[in-house]
Amino acid sequence: MATTSADLKEEVKKKKKDGLGWIEWLRGWFYVVYEMLFQRITASHLLNPMPLPPVNDLTCIVTGSTSGIGREIARQLAESGAHVVMAVRNTKAAKELIQKWQNEWSGMGLPLNVEVMELDLLSLDSVVRFSEAWNARLGPLHVLINNAGIFSIGEPQKFSQDGYEEHLQVNHLAPALLSVLLLPSLIRGSPSRIVNVNSVMHYVGFVDTDDMNVVSGKRKYTSLVGYSSSKLAQIMFSSVLHKRLPAEAGICVTCVSPGVVQTNVARDLPRIIQAGYRLIPYFIFSPQEGSRSALFAATDPQVPEYCQLLKSDDFPVCAFISQDCNPTNPSEEAHNVETSHKVWEKTFEMIGLPSDAVEKLIEGEEVACRYGAHNE
């Protein structure tokens, strides 16, 4: 009996991928282990701290900048002359940190140009309020560094007040909303950049667009599943955003891997793994070393050229910069164009923006978000 097109479609639906194949899974873990064991060797050509080109005219927003990699990114940009906005949940800690930096910098040049604005990525209302406050200044934004992230290792599944799994919201949804809402300021700052601090762990991630909260039971939830899938979702969304932004907008989108870094994430690790962290300091990057790929993506003059090259070649993923500050290829799953577009559509639905928000904002039109002060 002849097979009809309807039968074929039904067969494809039945064969819908519901996880990584074992070869993909093994390959992913190979990348993770390889990066941990050899990152110091592959990045041995980099200076620490990494010298930056002139950034005196740049205004940079850095999320999660009171600790770890984010703190190093903010400090080094400020000491190089940039205007740095620390977008953080704990504003008191950020102000104390700025005072400390100013005291240490005293006598070495002009006072550091750093300010603090409140931003809680576990609240999409907070993201909208932050964006509205910043856009209201009508000033340029040259670099947005989405650094803040969580990896609650070994913790049970938790949900934000918006109803989304916490890794998904902090590592993907909130940065996506922030990036889109700040497009008017990024256009004013053109040429400008969006830099997403990602992770090598995305190589073992898988995104089920029908179950992004991981609640259906098809996959058992673990913190590793939550973290790795949120990082993969970020790359997929960034890849579509990279393609949707016209060249004349002058905005490049990159994701970076900082490497395996000793940060506050370690405090959530099981004690035996914390002990391992202390036993192998040679392999683990310090936050200063881990900040180099993000700083490179934010300031190197060749990065926009590379992004434009990928766009003109119709490459399926956005620029991905490894911990050694060289372009590299994200995971095989990140190249899944169909899933990437589904992630794009689902993300806009979840963050409460119309699907054509990017196009409207580029044209100078206003867009309404389901979240924000006016909806409280």
Secondary structure as UniProt FT lines:
FT   HELIX           5..14
FT   HELIX           22..42
FT   TURN            43..45
FT   TURN            56..57
FT   STRAND          59..63
FT   TURN            65..66
FT   HELIX           68..79
FT   TURN            80..81
FT   STRAND          83..88
FT   HELIX           91..105
FT   TURN            106..107
FT   STRAND          114..118
FT   TURN            121..122
FT   HELIX           124..135
FT   TURN            136..137
FT   STRAND          143..146
FT   TURN            153..154
FT   TURN            161..162
FT   HELIX           166..168
FT   HELIX           169..173
FT   HELIX           174..181
FT   HELIX           183..188
FT   STRAND          192..197
FT   HELIX           200..204
FT   TURN            209..210
FT   TURN            212..213
FT   HELIX           223..244
FT   HELIX           247..249
FT   STRAND          251..256
FT   HELIX           264..268
FT   HELIX           271..279
FT   TURN            281..283
FT   HELIX           287..290
FT   HELIX           292..299
FT   TURN            301..302
FT   HELIX           303..312
FT   TURN            313..314
FT   STRAND          319..321
FT   TURN            323..324
FT   HELIX           333..335
FT   HELIX           337..351
FT   TURN            355..356
FT   HELIX           357..362
FT   TURN            363..364
FT   HELIX           373..375
//
